[in-house]
Amino acid sequence: MSSSGEQNQEQATLTIRVPQNQFMAALNQLQSLGTVESQNVSTQDVTQQYIDLQAQLNSAQLEEQSLQAILAKATSVSDEIAIQEQLTQVESQVESLQGQINYLQNQVAMSTITVTLNTPTQSVGQPPSGFVSCYGVQCG
């Protein structure tokens, strides 16, 4: 949440994360609180990105298993050190890819709603007006 402005000209911005399946209910509740001046709803298809990341993760995990098998058969300290360095890099790559996949799964599961509220320009007692933006993978 952030707010700015002077008395009678204040503005507040709220960012809300809601479960994807409750998006429309949350949006309708927010719209009922005042006059909506503008609204923008957008989605982003991340299917291909998810599939690519999953393929990269599977490949990296196979490489990790291969390096572990090779490490178990190493006959010299220098070989062990070289293999361990490669294994460390692959393990880091696996963690990074898994983190990216987890992020995408979270983005799909939750929708982001940004609400900007303005103080009424007319008489006191009127509800605030503003606009609603939705940014998420599946916003509706």
KOLNU-854008 format. One record per residue: residue in one letter; x, y, z of N, C-alpha, C in turn. Coordinates in steps of 0.1 Angstrom, whole numbers, plus 5000, padded with zeros to 4 digits. Layout:
<rs>
@r=a	n.xx=X	n.yy=Y	n.zz=Z	ca.xx=X	ca.yy=Y	ca.zz=Z	c.xx=X	c.yy=Y	c.zz=Z
...
</rs>
This chain:
<rs>
@r=m	n.xx=5008	n.yy=4988	n.zz=5000	ca.xx=5000	ca.yy=5000	ca.zz=5000	c.xx=5009	c.yy=5012	c.zz=5000
@r=s	n.xx=5005	n.yy=5022	n.zz=4992	ca.xx=5011	ca.yy=5035	ca.zz=4993	c.xx=5001	c.yy=5046	c.zz=4991
@r=s	n.xx=5004	n.yy=5058	n.zz=4997	ca.xx=4995	ca.yy=5069	ca.zz=4996	c.xx=5002	c.yy=5082	c.zz=4994
@r=s	n.xx=4995	n.yy=5092	n.zz=4988	ca.xx=5002	ca.yy=5104	ca.zz=4985	c.xx=4991	c.yy=5115	c.zz=4984
@r=g	n.xx=4995	n.yy=5127	n.zz=4983	ca.xx=4986	ca.yy=5138	ca.zz=4981	c.xx=4984	c.yy=5147	c.zz=4993
@r=e	n.xx=4976	n.yy=5157	n.zz=4991	ca.xx=4973	ca.yy=5166	ca.zz=5002	c.xx=4958	c.yy=5164	c.zz=5005
@r=q	n.xx=4954	n.yy=5171	n.zz=5016	ca.xx=4940	ca.yy=5170	ca.zz=5020	c.xx=4930	c.yy=5173	c.zz=5009
@r=n	n.xx=4920	n.yy=5165	n.zz=5007	ca.xx=4910	ca.yy=5166	ca.zz=4996	c.xx=4915	c.yy=5162	c.zz=4983
@r=q	n.xx=4928	n.yy=5158	n.zz=4982	ca.xx=4934	ca.yy=5154	ca.zz=4969	c.xx=4943	c.yy=5142	c.zz=4971
@r=e	n.xx=4939	n.yy=5133	n.zz=4980	ca.xx=4947	ca.yy=5122	ca.zz=4983	c.xx=4945	c.yy=5110	c.zz=4974
@r=q	n.xx=4955	n.yy=5102	n.zz=4973	ca.xx=4954	ca.yy=5090	ca.zz=4965	c.xx=4961	c.yy=5078	c.zz=4972
@r=a	n.xx=4955	n.yy=5067	n.zz=4972	ca.xx=4961	ca.yy=5055	ca.zz=4978	c.xx=4961	c.yy=5044	c.zz=4968
@r=t	n.xx=4972	n.yy=5036	n.zz=4968	ca.xx=4973	ca.yy=5024	ca.zz=4959	c.xx=4975	c.yy=5012	c.zz=4967
@r=l	n.xx=4967	n.yy=5002	n.zz=4965	ca.xx=4967	ca.yy=4989	ca.zz=4972	c.xx=4970	c.yy=4978	c.zz=4962
@r=t	n.xx=4979	n.yy=4969	n.zz=4966	ca.xx=4981	ca.yy=4957	ca.zz=4957	c.xx=4976	c.yy=4945	c.zz=4966
@r=i	n.xx=4967	n.yy=4937	n.zz=4960	ca.xx=4961	ca.yy=4926	ca.zz=4967	c.xx=4964	c.yy=4913	c.zz=4958
@r=r	n.xx=4967	n.yy=4902	n.zz=4965	ca.xx=4969	ca.yy=4889	ca.zz=4959	c.xx=4957	c.yy=4880	c.zz=4964
@r=v	n.xx=4950	n.yy=4875	n.zz=4954	ca.xx=4938	ca.yy=4866	ca.zz=4958	c.xx=4940	c.yy=4853	c.zz=4950
@r=p	n.xx=4934	n.yy=4842	n.zz=4956	ca.xx=4934	ca.yy=4830	ca.zz=4948	c.xx=4927	c.yy=4832	c.zz=4935
@r=q	n.xx=4933	n.yy=4826	n.zz=4924	ca.xx=4928	ca.yy=4827	ca.zz=4911	c.xx=4913	c.yy=4825	c.zz=4910
@r=n	n.xx=4908	n.yy=4814	n.zz=4917	ca.xx=4894	ca.yy=4811	ca.zz=4916	c.xx=4885	c.yy=4820	c.zz=4923
@r=q	n.xx=4890	n.yy=4830	n.zz=4931	ca.xx=4882	ca.yy=4840	ca.zz=4938	c.xx=4884	c.yy=4854	c.zz=4932
@r=f	n.xx=4891	n.yy=4854	n.zz=4921	ca.xx=4894	ca.yy=4867	ca.zz=4914	c.xx=4881	c.yy=4876	c.zz=4912
@r=m	n.xx=4872	n.yy=4870	n.zz=4905	ca.xx=4860	ca.yy=4877	ca.zz=4901	c.xx=4852	c.yy=4882	c.zz=4913
@r=a	n.xx=4851	n.yy=4874	n.zz=4923	ca.xx=4844	ca.yy=4878	ca.zz=4935	c.xx=4851	c.yy=4890	c.zz=4942
@r=a	n.xx=4864	n.yy=4889	n.zz=4943	ca.xx=4872	ca.yy=4900	ca.zz=4949	c.xx=4870	c.yy=4912	c.zz=4940
@r=l	n.xx=4871	n.yy=4911	n.zz=4927	ca.xx=4870	ca.yy=4923	ca.zz=4918	c.xx=4856	c.yy=4929	c.zz=4920
@r=n	n.xx=4846	n.yy=4921	n.zz=4920	ca.xx=4832	ca.yy=4927	ca.zz=4922	c.xx=4831	c.yy=4934	c.zz=4935
@r=q	n.xx=4836	n.yy=4928	n.zz=4946	ca.xx=4836	ca.yy=4935	ca.zz=4959	c.xx=4843	c.yy=4948	c.zz=4959
@r=l	n.xx=4854	n.yy=4948	n.zz=4953	ca.xx=4862	ca.yy=4961	ca.zz=4952	c.xx=4854	c.yy=4971	c.zz=4944
@r=q	n.xx=4848	n.yy=4967	n.zz=4933	ca.xx=4841	ca.yy=4976	ca.zz=4924	c.xx=4829	c.yy=4982	c.zz=4931
@r=s	n.xx=4823	n.yy=4975	n.zz=4941	ca.xx=4811	ca.yy=4980	ca.zz=4948	c.xx=4815	c.yy=4990	c.zz=4958
@r=l	n.xx=4827	n.yy=4993	n.zz=4961	ca.xx=4831	ca.yy=5002	ca.zz=4971	c.xx=4831	c.yy=5017	c.zz=4966
@r=g	n.xx=4830	n.yy=5019	n.zz=4953	ca.xx=4831	ca.yy=5033	ca.zz=4948	c.xx=4828	c.yy=5033	c.zz=4934
@r=t	n.xx=4831	n.yy=5044	n.zz=4927	ca.xx=4830	ca.yy=5046	ca.zz=4913	c.xx=4842	c.yy=5042	c.zz=4906
@r=v	n.xx=4841	n.yy=5033	n.zz=4897	ca.xx=4853	ca.yy=5028	ca.zz=4889	c.xx=4855	c.yy=5038	c.zz=4877
@r=e	n.xx=4866	n.yy=5045	n.zz=4877	ca.xx=4869	ca.yy=5054	ca.zz=4866	c.xx=4875	c.yy=5047	c.zz=4854
@r=s	n.xx=4883	n.yy=5036	n.zz=4857	ca.xx=4889	ca.yy=5028	ca.zz=4846	c.xx=4892	c.yy=5015	c.zz=4851
@r=q	n.xx=4893	n.yy=5005	n.zz=4842	ca.xx=4897	ca.yy=4992	ca.zz=4847	c.xx=4905	c.yy=4985	c.zz=4836
@r=n	n.xx=4915	n.yy=4978	n.zz=4840	ca.xx=4923	ca.yy=4970	ca.zz=4830	c.xx=4925	c.yy=4956	c.zz=4836
@r=v	n.xx=4921	n.yy=4946	n.zz=4828	ca.xx=4923	ca.yy=4933	ca.zz=4832	c.xx=4932	c.yy=4926	c.zz=4821
@r=s	n.xx=4943	n.yy=4920	n.zz=4825	ca.xx=4952	ca.yy=4913	ca.zz=4816	c.xx=4956	c.yy=4900	c.zz=4821
@r=t	n.xx=4960	n.yy=4891	n.zz=4812	ca.xx=4965	ca.yy=4878	ca.zz=4815	c.xx=4978	c.yy=4875	c.zz=4807
@r=q	n.xx=4985	n.yy=4866	n.zz=4812	ca.xx=4997	ca.yy=4862	ca.zz=4805	c.xx=4998	c.yy=4846	c.zz=4805
@r=d	n.xx=4999	n.yy=4841	n.zz=4793	ca.xx=5000	ca.yy=4826	ca.zz=4791	c.xx=5015	c.yy=4822	c.zz=4793
@r=v	n.xx=5018	n.yy=4814	n.zz=4803	ca.xx=5031	ca.yy=4810	ca.zz=4806	c.xx=5033	c.yy=4795	c.zz=4804
@r=t	n.xx=5024	n.yy=4789	n.zz=4796	ca.xx=5025	ca.yy=4775	ca.zz=4794	c.xx=5038	c.yy=4771	c.zz=4787
@r=q	n.xx=5042	n.yy=4778	n.zz=4777	ca.xx=5055	ca.yy=4774	ca.zz=4770	c.xx=5067	c.yy=4776	c.zz=4779
@r=q	n.xx=5067	n.yy=4787	n.zz=4786	ca.xx=5078	ca.yy=4790	ca.zz=4796	c.xx=5079	c.yy=4779	c.zz=4806
@r=y	n.xx=5067	n.yy=4774	n.zz=4811	ca.xx=5067	ca.yy=4764	ca.zz=4821	c.xx=5072	c.yy=4751	c.zz=4816
@r=i	n.xx=5067	n.yy=4747	n.zz=4804	ca.xx=5072	ca.yy=4735	ca.zz=4797	c.xx=5087	c.yy=4735	c.zz=4795
@r=d	n.xx=5092	n.yy=4746	n.zz=4790	ca.xx=5107	ca.yy=4748	ca.zz=4788	c.xx=5115	c.yy=4746	c.zz=4801
@r=l	n.xx=5110	n.yy=4753	n.zz=4811	ca.xx=5117	ca.yy=4752	ca.zz=4824	c.xx=5116	c.yy=4738	c.zz=4830
@r=q	n.xx=5105	n.yy=4731	n.zz=4828	ca.xx=5104	ca.yy=4717	ca.zz=4833	c.xx=5114	c.yy=4708	c.zz=4825
@r=a	n.xx=5115	n.yy=4710	n.zz=4812	ca.xx=5124	ca.yy=4702	ca.zz=4804	c.xx=5139	c.yy=4705	c.zz=4808
@r=q	n.xx=5142	n.yy=4717	n.zz=4811	ca.xx=5155	ca.yy=4721	ca.zz=4815	c.xx=5158	c.yy=4715	c.zz=4829
@r=l	n.xx=5148	n.yy=4715	n.zz=4837	ca.xx=5150	ca.yy=4709	ca.zz=4851	c.xx=5152	c.yy=4694	c.zz=4850
@r=n	n.xx=5144	n.yy=4687	n.zz=4842	ca.xx=5146	ca.yy=4673	ca.zz=4840	c.xx=5160	c.yy=4669	c.zz=4835
@r=s	n.xx=5165	n.yy=4677	n.zz=4825	ca.xx=5178	ca.yy=4675	ca.zz=4819	c.xx=5189	c.yy=4677	c.zz=4830
@r=a	n.xx=5187	n.yy=4688	n.zz=4837	ca.xx=5197	ca.yy=4691	ca.zz=4848	c.xx=5197	c.yy=4680	c.zz=4859
@r=q	n.xx=5186	n.yy=4675	n.zz=4862	ca.xx=5185	ca.yy=4665	ca.zz=4872	c.xx=5192	c.yy=4652	c.zz=4867
@r=l	n.xx=5190	n.yy=4649	n.zz=4855	ca.xx=5197	ca.yy=4637	ca.zz=4849	c.xx=5212	c.yy=4639	c.zz=4849
@r=e	n.xx=5216	n.yy=4651	n.zz=4845	ca.xx=5230	ca.yy=4654	ca.zz=4846	c.xx=5236	c.yy=4653	c.zz=4860
@r=e	n.xx=5228	n.yy=4657	n.zz=4870	ca.xx=5232	ca.yy=4657	ca.zz=4884	c.xx=5234	c.yy=4642	c.zz=4888
@r=q	n.xx=5225	n.yy=4633	n.zz=4884	ca.xx=5225	ca.yy=4619	ca.zz=4887	c.xx=5238	c.yy=4613	c.zz=4881
@r=s	n.xx=5240	n.yy=4616	n.zz=4868	ca.xx=5252	ca.yy=4611	ca.zz=4861	c.xx=5265	c.yy=4615	c.zz=4868
@r=l	n.xx=5266	n.yy=4628	n.zz=4872	ca.xx=5278	ca.yy=4633	ca.zz=4878	c.xx=5280	c.yy=4626	c.zz=4892
@r=q	n.xx=5269	n.yy=4623	n.zz=4899	ca.xx=5270	ca.yy=4617	ca.zz=4912	c.xx=5275	c.yy=4602	c.zz=4910
@r=a	n.xx=5270	n.yy=4596	n.zz=4899	ca.xx=5275	ca.yy=4582	ca.zz=4896	c.xx=5290	c.yy=4582	c.zz=4893
@r=i	n.xx=5294	n.yy=4592	n.zz=4885	ca.xx=5308	ca.yy=4593	ca.zz=4881	c.xx=5317	c.yy=4596	c.zz=4893
@r=l	n.xx=5312	n.yy=4605	n.zz=4902	ca.xx=5319	ca.yy=4609	ca.zz=4914	c.xx=5321	c.yy=4597	c.zz=4923
@r=a	n.xx=5311	n.yy=4588	n.zz=4923	ca.xx=5313	ca.yy=4576	ca.zz=4932	c.xx=5323	c.yy=4566	c.zz=4926
@r=k	n.xx=5326	n.yy=4567	n.zz=4913	ca.xx=5336	ca.yy=4559	ca.zz=4907	c.xx=5350	c.yy=4565	c.zz=4905
@r=a	n.xx=5351	n.yy=4578	n.zz=4909	ca.xx=5364	ca.yy=4585	ca.zz=4907	c.xx=5375	c.yy=4578	c.zz=4915
@r=t	n.xx=5387	n.yy=4578	n.zz=4908	ca.xx=5398	ca.yy=4571	ca.zz=4914	c.xx=5409	c.yy=4580	c.zz=4919
@r=s	n.xx=5408	n.yy=4593	n.zz=4916	ca.xx=5418	ca.yy=4602	ca.zz=4921	c.xx=5412	c.yy=4615	c.zz=4927
@r=v	n.xx=5419	n.yy=4621	n.zz=4936	ca.xx=5415	ca.yy=4633	ca.zz=4942	c.xx=5412	c.yy=4644	c.zz=4932
@r=s	n.xx=5421	n.yy=4646	n.zz=4922	ca.xx=5419	ca.yy=4656	ca.zz=4912	c.xx=5406	c.yy=4654	c.zz=4904
@r=d	n.xx=5403	n.yy=4641	n.zz=4901	ca.xx=5390	ca.yy=4638	ca.zz=4894	c.xx=5378	c.yy=4641	c.zz=4903
@r=e	n.xx=5379	n.yy=4638	n.zz=4916	ca.xx=5368	ca.yy=4640	ca.zz=4925	c.xx=5366	c.yy=4655	c.zz=4926
@r=i	n.xx=5376	n.yy=4663	n.zz=4927	ca.xx=5375	ca.yy=4678	ca.zz=4928	c.xx=5368	c.yy=4683	c.zz=4915
@r=a	n.xx=5373	n.yy=4679	n.zz=4904	ca.xx=5367	ca.yy=4684	ca.zz=4891	c.xx=5353	c.yy=4680	c.zz=4890
@r=i	n.xx=5349	n.yy=4668	n.zz=4893	ca.xx=5336	ca.yy=4663	ca.zz=4892	c.xx=5327	c.yy=4671	c.zz=4902
@r=q	n.xx=5332	n.yy=4673	n.zz=4914	ca.xx=5324	ca.yy=4680	ca.zz=4925	c.xx=5321	c.yy=4694	c.zz=4920
@r=e	n.xx=5331	n.yy=4700	n.zz=4914	ca.xx=5329	ca.yy=4714	ca.zz=4909	c.xx=5317	c.yy=4714	c.zz=4899
@r=q	n.xx=5317	n.yy=4705	n.zz=4889	ca.xx=5307	ca.yy=4704	ca.zz=4880	c.xx=5293	c.yy=4701	c.zz=4886
@r=l	n.xx=5294	n.yy=4692	n.zz=4896	ca.xx=5282	ca.yy=4688	ca.zz=4903	c.xx=5276	c.yy=4700	c.zz=4911
@r=t	n.xx=5284	n.yy=4708	n.zz=4917	ca.xx=5280	ca.yy=4720	ca.zz=4924	c.xx=5273	c.yy=4729	c.zz=4914
@r=q	n.xx=5278	n.yy=4731	n.zz=4902	ca.xx=5272	ca.yy=4740	ca.zz=4893	c.xx=5258	c.yy=4735	c.zz=4888
@r=v	n.xx=5257	n.yy=4722	n.zz=4886	ca.xx=5245	ca.yy=4716	ca.zz=4882	c.xx=5235	c.yy=4716	c.zz=4893
@r=e	n.xx=5239	n.yy=4714	n.zz=4905	ca.xx=5229	ca.yy=4715	ca.zz=4917	c.xx=5224	c.yy=4729	c.zz=4918
@r=s	n.xx=5232	n.yy=4739	n.zz=4916	ca.xx=5228	ca.yy=4753	ca.zz=4916	c.xx=5218	c.yy=4756	c.zz=4905
@r=q	n.xx=5221	n.yy=4750	n.zz=4893	ca.xx=5211	ca.yy=4752	ca.zz=4882	c.xx=5198	c.yy=4745	c.zz=4885
@r=v	n.xx=5198	n.yy=4733	n.zz=4891	ca.xx=5186	ca.yy=4726	ca.zz=4895	c.xx=5178	c.yy=4735	c.zz=4904
@r=e	n.xx=5184	n.yy=4741	n.zz=4914	ca.xx=5177	ca.yy=4749	ca.zz=4924	c.xx=5171	c.yy=4761	c.zz=4918
@r=s	n.xx=5179	n.yy=4768	n.zz=4909	ca.xx=5174	ca.yy=4779	ca.zz=4902	c.xx=5162	c.yy=4776	c.zz=4893
@r=l	n.xx=5162	n.yy=4765	n.zz=4885	ca.xx=5151	ca.yy=4762	ca.zz=4877	c.xx=5139	c.yy=4758	c.zz=4885
@r=q	n.xx=5141	n.yy=4751	n.zz=4896	ca.xx=5130	ca.yy=4748	ca.zz=4905	c.xx=5124	c.yy=4760	c.zz=4911
@r=g	n.xx=5132	n.yy=4770	n.zz=4914	ca.xx=5127	ca.yy=4783	ca.zz=4920	c.xx=5118	c.yy=4790	c.zz=4909
@r=q	n.xx=5123	n.yy=4790	n.zz=4897	ca.xx=5115	ca.yy=4796	ca.zz=4886	c.xx=5102	c.yy=4789	c.zz=4884
@r=i	n.xx=5102	n.yy=4776	n.zz=4885	ca.xx=5089	ca.yy=4768	ca.zz=4883	c.xx=5080	c.yy=4771	c.zz=4895
@r=n	n.xx=5085	n.yy=4772	n.zz=4907	ca.xx=5077	ca.yy=4775	ca.zz=4919	c.xx=5071	c.yy=4789	c.zz=4917
@r=y	n.xx=5079	n.yy=4798	n.zz=4912	ca.xx=5074	ca.yy=4812	ca.zz=4910	c.xx=5062	c.yy=4812	c.zz=4900
@r=l	n.xx=5064	n.yy=4805	n.zz=4889	ca.xx=5053	ca.yy=4804	ca.zz=4879	c.xx=5040	c.yy=4798	c.zz=4885
@r=q	n.xx=5042	n.yy=4787	n.zz=4893	ca.xx=5031	ca.yy=4780	ca.zz=4899	c.xx=5024	c.yy=4790	c.zz=4908
@r=n	n.xx=5031	n.yy=4798	n.zz=4916	ca.xx=5025	ca.yy=4808	ca.zz=4925	c.xx=5018	c.yy=4818	c.zz=4917
@r=q	n.xx=5023	n.yy=4823	n.zz=4906	ca.xx=5017	ca.yy=4833	ca.zz=4898	c.xx=5004	c.yy=4828	c.zz=4892
@r=v	n.xx=5003	n.yy=4815	n.zz=4888	ca.xx=4991	ca.yy=4809	ca.zz=4883	c.xx=4981	c.yy=4808	c.zz=4893
@r=a	n.xx=4985	n.yy=4804	n.zz=4905	ca.xx=4976	ca.yy=4801	ca.zz=4916	c.xx=4969	c.yy=4814	c.zz=4922
@r=m	n.xx=4977	n.yy=4825	n.zz=4921	ca.xx=4972	ca.yy=4838	ca.zz=4927	c.xx=4971	c.yy=4849	c.zz=4916
@r=s	n.xx=4961	n.yy=4857	n.zz=4917	ca.xx=4959	ca.yy=4868	ca.zz=4908	c.xx=4963	c.yy=4881	c.zz=4916
@r=t	n.xx=4968	n.yy=4891	n.zz=4909	ca.xx=4972	ca.yy=4903	ca.zz=4916	c.xx=4963	c.yy=4914	c.zz=4911
@r=i	n.xx=4957	n.yy=4921	n.zz=4921	ca.xx=4948	ca.yy=4932	ca.zz=4918	c.xx=4954	c.yy=4945	c.zz=4924
@r=t	n.xx=4956	n.yy=4955	n.zz=4916	ca.xx=4961	ca.yy=4968	ca.zz=4920	c.xx=4949	c.yy=4978	c.zz=4920
@r=v	n.xx=4946	n.yy=4984	n.zz=4931	ca.xx=4935	ca.yy=4994	ca.zz=4932	c.xx=4941	c.yy=5007	c.zz=4936
@r=t	n.xx=4937	n.yy=5017	n.zz=4928	ca.xx=4941	ca.yy=5031	ca.zz=4931	c.xx=4928	c.yy=5038	c.zz=4935
@r=l	n.xx=4928	n.yy=5044	n.zz=4947	ca.xx=4917	ca.yy=5052	ca.zz=4952	c.xx=4920	c.yy=5067	c.zz=4952
@r=n	n.xx=4910	n.yy=5075	n.zz=4948	ca.xx=4912	ca.yy=5089	ca.zz=4949	c.xx=4901	c.yy=5095	c.zz=4958
@r=t	n.xx=4904	n.yy=5106	n.zz=4964	ca.xx=4893	ca.yy=5112	ca.zz=4972	c.xx=4883	c.yy=5118	c.zz=4963
@r=p	n.xx=4870	n.yy=5118	n.zz=4967	ca.xx=4859	ca.yy=5124	ca.zz=4959	c.xx=4862	c.yy=5138	c.zz=4956
@r=t	n.xx=4859	n.yy=5142	n.zz=4943	ca.xx=4861	ca.yy=5156	ca.zz=4939	c.xx=4848	c.yy=5165	c.zz=4942
@r=q	n.xx=4837	n.yy=5158	n.zz=4946	ca.xx=4825	ca.yy=5165	ca.zz=4949	c.xx=4822	c.yy=5166	c.zz=4963
@r=s	n.xx=4810	n.yy=5165	n.zz=4967	ca.xx=4806	ca.yy=5167	ca.zz=4981	c.xx=4811	c.yy=5156	c.zz=4990
@r=v	n.xx=4812	n.yy=5159	n.zz=5003	ca.xx=4816	ca.yy=5149	ca.zz=5013	c.xx=4805	c.yy=5139	c.zz=5014
@r=g	n.xx=4809	n.yy=5127	n.zz=5017	ca.xx=4799	ca.yy=5116	ca.zz=5018	c.xx=4798	c.yy=5107	c.zz=5006
@r=q	n.xx=4805	n.yy=5112	n.zz=4995	ca.xx=4805	ca.yy=5104	ca.zz=4983	c.xx=4817	c.yy=5094	c.zz=4984
@r=p	n.xx=4815	n.yy=5081	n.zz=4980	ca.xx=4826	ca.yy=5072	ca.zz=4981	c.xx=4837	c.yy=5075	c.zz=4972
@r=p	n.xx=4849	n.yy=5071	n.zz=4975	ca.xx=4861	ca.yy=5074	ca.zz=4966	c.xx=4859	c.yy=5068	c.zz=4953
@r=s	n.xx=4866	n.yy=5074	n.zz=4943	ca.xx=4866	ca.yy=5068	ca.zz=4929	c.xx=4880	c.yy=5063	c.zz=4927
@r=g	n.xx=4882	n.yy=5055	n.zz=4916	ca.xx=4895	ca.yy=5051	ca.zz=4913	c.xx=4895	c.yy=5041	c.zz=4901
@r=f	n.xx=4905	n.yy=5033	n.zz=4900	ca.xx=4906	ca.yy=5023	ca.zz=4889	c.xx=4913	c.yy=5011	c.zz=4894
@r=v	n.xx=4910	n.yy=5000	n.zz=4888	ca.xx=4915	ca.yy=4987	ca.zz=4892	c.xx=4923	c.yy=4981	c.zz=4880
@r=s	n.xx=4935	n.yy=4976	n.zz=4883	ca.xx=4943	ca.yy=4969	ca.zz=4873	c.xx=4946	c.yy=4955	c.zz=4878
@r=c	n.xx=4946	n.yy=4945	n.zz=4870	ca.xx=4948	ca.yy=4931	ca.zz=4874	c.xx=4960	c.yy=4927	c.zz=4865
@r=y	n.xx=4970	n.yy=4922	n.zz=4872	ca.xx=4982	ca.yy=4916	ca.zz=4865	c.xx=4984	c.yy=4903	c.zz=4871
@r=g	n.xx=4984	n.yy=4893	n.zz=4863	ca.xx=4986	ca.yy=4879	ca.zz=4867	c.xx=4985	c.yy=4870	c.zz=4856
@r=v	n.xx=4988	n.yy=4858	n.zz=4859	ca.xx=4988	ca.yy=4848	ca.zz=4849	c.xx=4974	c.yy=4844	c.zz=4845
@r=q	n.xx=4965	n.yy=4843	n.zz=4854	ca.xx=4951	ca.yy=4839	ca.zz=4851	c.xx=4942	c.yy=4848	c.zz=4860
@r=c	n.xx=4939	n.yy=4859	n.zz=4854	ca.xx=4931	ca.yy=4869	ca.zz=4862	c.xx=4916	c.yy=4868	c.zz=4860
@r=g	n.xx=4911	n.yy=4858	n.zz=4855	ca.xx=4897	ca.yy=4857	ca.zz=4854	c.xx=4891	c.yy=4846	c.zz=4847
</rs>
